[in-house]
Amino acid sequence: MKVDVRNLVGEKVGAVELPADIFQVAVNSGLMHQALVRQLANARQGTRKTKTRSEKRGGGAKPWRQKGTGRARHGSRRSPIWVGGGKAHGPVVRGHEKRMPRQMRKAALRCALSEKAAMAQIVVVDELELKEPKTQKMAAVLAALAVDAGSSLLVMAEGNEAVEKSVRNLSTASTLRANYLNIRDLMGHDTVVLPLASLEVIRSHLGREV
């Protein structure tokens, strides 16, 4: 698949062939969903906790005798049915980690990139650099690339403080290092902006060895 390469003012300066083994694979929506669920689950801390009746303070003495009062029998004031009692079947501290083989995770990324490419949601630029942090300039760049509508993911080959600070104040755009490419950010943005240097990083990371 051949796409145009543009500069920061939106002019066409060439064309590049997107690797077919990354940007033209059969989209497996089930695999993408599995990878997304795994990433969201692994981001959970799992630190929620409520006290059970055994962890609540008090409740050692029987509230009243078993028989003869006309009231229901109770053994502890910290029973879950009492006000101030423990919580029955509440959340406990646990891990939410889900595992997924590396090759499956890479295949899910290829599916996401192929879907973006098929929907013409990948914009390739020759380079993405600014001399100084300037949000207004970055907004103008995105407008020139016709990606100002919706949300945009700018994939950087390496750290660029000027670009990252310029994008930070834009609610519809965000930056990401190419070696940290993940399914959540790909599916969470409408358009992916790829400098040529980032494309090479993705090719080396997701390209299939012959």
Contacts in CASP RR format, 6 or more apart in sequence:
PFRMAT RR
TARGET T0000
AUTHOR 0000-0000-0000
METHOD contacts of the structure
MODEL  1
MKVDVRNLVGEKVGAVELPADIFQVAVNSGLMHQALVRQLANARQGTRKT
KTRSEKRGGGAKPWRQKGTGRARHGSRRSPIWVGGGKAHGPVVRGHEKRM
PRQMRKAALRCALSEKAAMAQIVVVDELELKEPKTQKMAAVLAALAVDAG
SSLLVMAEGNEAVEKSVRNLSTASTLRANYLNIRDLMGHDTVVLPLASLE
VIRSHLGREV
1 17 0 8 1.000
1 18 0 8 1.000
1 20 0 8 1.000
1 23 0 8 1.000
1 24 0 8 1.000
1 117 0 8 1.000
2 15 0 8 1.000
2 16 0 8 1.000
2 17 0 8 1.000
2 18 0 8 1.000
3 15 0 8 1.000
3 16 0 8 1.000
3 18 0 8 1.000
3 117 0 8 1.000
3 122 0 8 1.000
3 124 0 8 1.000
4 12 0 8 1.000
4 14 0 8 1.000
4 15 0 8 1.000
4 124 0 8 1.000
5 12 0 8 1.000
5 13 0 8 1.000
5 14 0 8 1.000
5 15 0 8 1.000
5 16 0 8 1.000
5 124 0 8 1.000
5 125 0 8 1.000
5 126 0 8 1.000
5 196 0 8 1.000
6 12 0 8 1.000
6 13 0 8 1.000
6 123 0 8 1.000
6 124 0 8 1.000
6 125 0 8 1.000
6 126 0 8 1.000
6 145 0 8 1.000
7 13 0 8 1.000
7 125 0 8 1.000
7 126 0 8 1.000
7 127 0 8 1.000
8 125 0 8 1.000
8 127 0 8 1.000
8 128 0 8 1.000
8 141 0 8 1.000
8 144 0 8 1.000
8 145 0 8 1.000
9 141 0 8 1.000
9 144 0 8 1.000
10 144 0 8 1.000
10 145 0 8 1.000
10 146 0 8 1.000
13 126 0 8 1.000
16 124 0 8 1.000
16 196 0 8 1.000
16 199 0 8 1.000
18 24 0 8 1.000
18 117 0 8 1.000
18 122 0 8 1.000
18 199 0 8 1.000
19 203 0 8 1.000
19 207 0 8 1.000
21 110 0 8 1.000
21 207 0 8 1.000
21 208 0 8 1.000
22 110 0 8 1.000
22 113 0 8 1.000
22 114 0 8 1.000
22 202 0 8 1.000
22 203 0 8 1.000
22 206 0 8 1.000
22 207 0 8 1.000
23 110 0 8 1.000
23 113 0 8 1.000
23 114 0 8 1.000
23 117 0 8 1.000
23 122 0 8 1.000
24 114 0 8 1.000
24 117 0 8 1.000
25 107 0 8 1.000
25 110 0 8 1.000
25 111 0 8 1.000
25 114 0 8 1.000
26 111 0 8 1.000
26 114 0 8 1.000
27 111 0 8 1.000
27 114 0 8 1.000
27 115 0 8 1.000
27 118 0 8 1.000
28 107 0 8 1.000
28 108 0 8 1.000
28 111 0 8 1.000
29 111 0 8 1.000
31 104 0 8 1.000
31 107 0 8 1.000
31 108 0 8 1.000
31 111 0 8 1.000
32 108 0 8 1.000
32 111 0 8 1.000
32 112 0 8 1.000
32 183 0 8 1.000
32 187 0 8 1.000
34 100 0 8 1.000
34 104 0 8 1.000
34 108 0 8 1.000
35 100 0 8 1.000
35 104 0 8 1.000
35 105 0 8 1.000
35 108 0 8 1.000
35 109 0 8 1.000
35 183 0 8 1.000
36 108 0 8 1.000
36 183 0 8 1.000
36 184 0 8 1.000
36 187 0 8 1.000
37 98 0 8 1.000
38 98 0 8 1.000
38 99 0 8 1.000
38 100 0 8 1.000
38 105 0 8 1.000
39 182 0 8 1.000
39 183 0 8 1.000
39 184 0 8 1.000
40 184 0 8 1.000
41 96 0 8 1.000
41 97 0 8 1.000
41 98 0 8 1.000
42 96 0 8 1.000
42 97 0 8 1.000
42 98 0 8 1.000
44 95 0 8 1.000
44 96 0 8 1.000
46 93 0 8 1.000
46 94 0 8 1.000
46 95 0 8 1.000
46 96 0 8 1.000
47 93 0 8 1.000
48 91 0 8 1.000
48 92 0 8 1.000
48 93 0 8 1.000
49 91 0 8 1.000
49 92 0 8 1.000
49 93 0 8 1.000
50 86 0 8 1.000
50 87 0 8 1.000
50 90 0 8 1.000
50 91 0 8 1.000
50 92 0 8 1.000
51 86 0 8 1.000
51 87 0 8 1.000
52 86 0 8 1.000
52 87 0 8 1.000
52 88 0 8 1.000
52 90 0 8 1.000
53 76 0 8 1.000
53 78 0 8 1.000
53 79 0 8 1.000
53 80 0 8 1.000
53 85 0 8 1.000
53 86 0 8 1.000
53 88 0 8 1.000
55 86 0 8 1.000
56 78 0 8 1.000
56 84 0 8 1.000
56 85 0 8 1.000
56 86 0 8 1.000
57 78 0 8 1.000
58 77 0 8 1.000
58 78 0 8 1.000
59 76 0 8 1.000
59 77 0 8 1.000
59 78 0 8 1.000
60 76 0 8 1.000
60 77 0 8 1.000
60 78 0 8 1.000
62 74 0 8 1.000
62 75 0 8 1.000
62 76 0 8 1.000
63 74 0 8 1.000
63 75 0 8 1.000
63 76 0 8 1.000
63 77 0 8 1.000
64 71 0 8 1.000
64 74 0 8 1.000
66 73 0 8 1.000
67 73 0 8 1.000
74 82 0 8 1.000
76 82 0 8 1.000
77 84 0 8 1.000
77 85 0 8 1.000
78 84 0 8 1.000
78 85 0 8 1.000
78 86 0 8 1.000
79 85 0 8 1.000
79 86 0 8 1.000
80 86 0 8 1.000
80 87 0 8 1.000
80 88 0 8 1.000
105 183 0 8 1.000
106 205 0 8 1.000
106 206 0 8 1.000
108 183 0 8 1.000
109 181 0 8 1.000
109 182 0 8 1.000
109 183 0 8 1.000
109 186 0 8 1.000
109 206 0 8 1.000
110 206 0 8 1.000
112 183 0 8 1.000
112 186 0 8 1.000
112 187 0 8 1.000
113 122 0 8 1.000
113 186 0 8 1.000
113 192 0 8 1.000
113 202 0 8 1.000
113 206 0 8 1.000
116 122 0 8 1.000
116 186 0 8 1.000
116 192 0 8 1.000
121 190 0 8 1.000
121 191 0 8 1.000
121 192 0 8 1.000
122 191 0 8 1.000
122 192 0 8 1.000
122 194 0 8 1.000
123 145 0 8 1.000
123 146 0 8 1.000
123 147 0 8 1.000
123 191 0 8 1.000
123 192 0 8 1.000
123 193 0 8 1.000
123 194 0 8 1.000
124 194 0 8 1.000
124 195 0 8 1.000
124 196 0 8 1.000
124 199 0 8 1.000
125 145 0 8 1.000
125 193 0 8 1.000
125 194 0 8 1.000
125 195 0 8 1.000
125 196 0 8 1.000
126 195 0 8 1.000
126 196 0 8 1.000
127 195 0 8 1.000
127 196 0 8 1.000
127 197 0 8 1.000
128 141 0 8 1.000
128 154 0 8 1.000
128 156 0 8 1.000
128 160 0 8 1.000
128 163 0 8 1.000
128 193 0 8 1.000
128 195 0 8 1.000
129 160 0 8 1.000
129 162 0 8 1.000
129 163 0 8 1.000
130 137 0 8 1.000
130 138 0 8 1.000
130 160 0 8 1.000
130 162 0 8 1.000
130 163 0 8 1.000
130 166 0 8 1.000
131 162 0 8 1.000
132 162 0 8 1.000
133 161 0 8 1.000
133 162 0 8 1.000
133 165 0 8 1.000
133 166 0 8 1.000
134 162 0 8 1.000
134 166 0 8 1.000
135 166 0 8 1.000
135 167 0 8 1.000
135 168 0 8 1.000
135 169 0 8 1.000
135 170 0 8 1.000
137 166 0 8 1.000
138 163 0 8 1.000
138 166 0 8 1.000
138 167 0 8 1.000
138 170 0 8 1.000
138 173 0 8 1.000
139 148 0 8 1.000
139 170 0 8 1.000
142 148 0 8 1.000
142 152 0 8 1.000
142 170 0 8 1.000
142 173 0 8 1.000
142 193 0 8 1.000
145 193 0 8 1.000
147 190 0 8 1.000
147 191 0 8 1.000
147 193 0 8 1.000
148 172 0 8 1.000
149 190 0 8 1.000
150 172 0 8 1.000
150 190 0 8 1.000
150 191 0 8 1.000
151 172 0 8 1.000
151 173 0 8 1.000
151 174 0 8 1.000
151 188 0 8 1.000
151 189 0 8 1.000
151 190 0 8 1.000
151 191 0 8 1.000
152 172 0 8 1.000
152 173 0 8 1.000
152 174 0 8 1.000
152 189 0 8 1.000
152 190 0 8 1.000
152 191 0 8 1.000
152 192 0 8 1.000
152 193 0 8 1.000
153 173 0 8 1.000
153 174 0 8 1.000
153 175 0 8 1.000
153 176 0 8 1.000
153 185 0 8 1.000
153 186 0 8 1.000
153 188 0 8 1.000
153 189 0 8 1.000
153 191 0 8 1.000
153 192 0 8 1.000
153 193 0 8 1.000
154 163 0 8 1.000
154 167 0 8 1.000
154 173 0 8 1.000
154 174 0 8 1.000
154 175 0 8 1.000
154 176 0 8 1.000
154 193 0 8 1.000
155 175 0 8 1.000
155 176 0 8 1.000
155 177 0 8 1.000
155 178 0 8 1.000
155 181 0 8 1.000
155 192 0 8 1.000
155 193 0 8 1.000
155 194 0 8 1.000
155 195 0 8 1.000
155 198 0 8 1.000
155 202 0 8 1.000
156 163 0 8 1.000
156 164 0 8 1.000
156 175 0 8 1.000
156 176 0 8 1.000
156 177 0 8 1.000
156 178 0 8 1.000
156 195 0 8 1.000
156 198 0 8 1.000
157 177 0 8 1.000
157 178 0 8 1.000
157 195 0 8 1.000
157 197 0 8 1.000
157 198 0 8 1.000
157 200 0 8 1.000
157 201 0 8 1.000
158 177 0 8 1.000
158 197 0 8 1.000
159 177 0 8 1.000
163 175 0 8 1.000
164 175 0 8 1.000
167 173 0 8 1.000
167 174 0 8 1.000
167 175 0 8 1.000
174 185 0 8 1.000
174 189 0 8 1.000
176 182 0 8 1.000
176 185 0 8 1.000
178 198 0 8 1.000
178 201 0 8 1.000
178 202 0 8 1.000
178 205 0 8 1.000
179 201 0 8 1.000
179 205 0 8 1.000
181 202 0 8 1.000
181 205 0 8 1.000
186 192 0 8 1.000
194 202 0 8 1.000
END
